[in-house]
């Protein structure tokens, strides 16, 4: 059912799966086509080697940033409204709390200070937001 005729000379063609090129389609001029910046050919915007290293510090900071997002500190989309999701913020704080308990005695001084400080700040913020 690739072609049906309706009324006088009106033809509907389904070209979604057609191998034939569209006779009415025009090719874009070379000046309109997007050009890749030099040295960027075939490279995706975020290559895996561009991410920060995976370590305890970055993991804790990532979780704390997630909690701040749920407190409504960042808009969901650019120009959008920041929305609070206190249950999600509490869950993230609980994950950090569990992580602190499970890693007790296995962290160096800087990591211990980081997770304690982050948890303190997030818990105080939660109490303030909860009202």
QUIKA-V359745 format. One record per pair of residues at least 4 apart in sequence whose C-alpha atoms are under 8 Angstrom apart, sorted by sequence separation. I is the first residue (numbers start at 1). GAP is how many residues later the second one is. If there is no record, write none. Layout:
# QUIKA-V359745
I|GAP ; I|GAP
This chain:
# QUIKA-V359745
5|4 ; 6|4 ; 14|4 ; 21|4 ; 28|4 ; 29|4 ; 36|4 ; 37|4 ; 43|4 ; 46|4 ; 47|4 ; 54|4 ; 55|4 ; 56|4 ; 57|4 ; 58|4 ; 59|4 ; 60|4 ; 61|4 ; 62|4 ; 63|4 ; 64|4 ; 65|4 ; 66|4 ; 67|4 ; 68|4 ; 69|4 ; 75|4 ; 76|4 ; 77|4 ; 85|4 ; 86|4 ; 87|4 ; 88|4 ; 89|4 ; 90|4 ; 91|4 ; 92|4 ; 93|4 ; 94|4 ; 95|4 ; 96|4 ; 97|4 ; 98|4 ; 99|4 ; 100|4 ; 103|4 ; 107|4 ; 108|4 ; 109|4 ; 110|4 ; 111|4 ; 112|4 ; 113|4 ; 114|4 ; 115|4 ; 116|4 ; 117|4 ; 118|4 ; 119|4 ; 120|4 ; 121|4 ; 122|4 ; 123|4 ; 124|4 ; 125|4 ; 126|4 ; 127|4 ; 5|5 ; 6|5 ; 28|5 ; 36|5 ; 46|5 ; 53|5 ; 54|5 ; 68|5 ; 69|5 ; 75|5 ; 76|5 ; 107|5 ; 5|6 ; 6|6 ; 52|6 ; 68|6 ; 69|6 ; 75|6 ; 76|6 ; 4|7 ; 5|7 ; 75|7 ; 76|7 ; 3|8 ; 4|8 ; 74|8 ; 75|8 ; 3|9 ; 4|9 ; 73|9 ; 3|10 ; 72|10 ; 2|11 ; 3|11 ; 72|11 ; 2|12 ; 71|12 ; 72|12 ; 2|13 ; 70|13 ; 71|13 ; 72|13 ; 70|14 ; 71|14 ; 69|15 ; 70|15 ; 71|15 ; 100|15 ; 70|16 ; 100|16 ; 70|18 ; 71|18 ; 70|19 ; 96|19 ; 67|21 ; 68|21 ; 67|22 ; 97|22 ; 66|23 ; 67|23 ; 96|23 ; 67|25 ; 66|26 ; 67|26 ; 93|26 ; 64|28 ; 63|29 ; 64|29 ; 93|29 ; 93|30 ; 63|33 ; 60|36 ; 90|36 ; 89|37 ; 86|40 ; 86|43 ; 86|44 ; 57|54 ; 60|54 ; 64|54 ; 56|55 ; 60|55 ; 67|55 ; 57|57 ; 64|58 ; 71|58
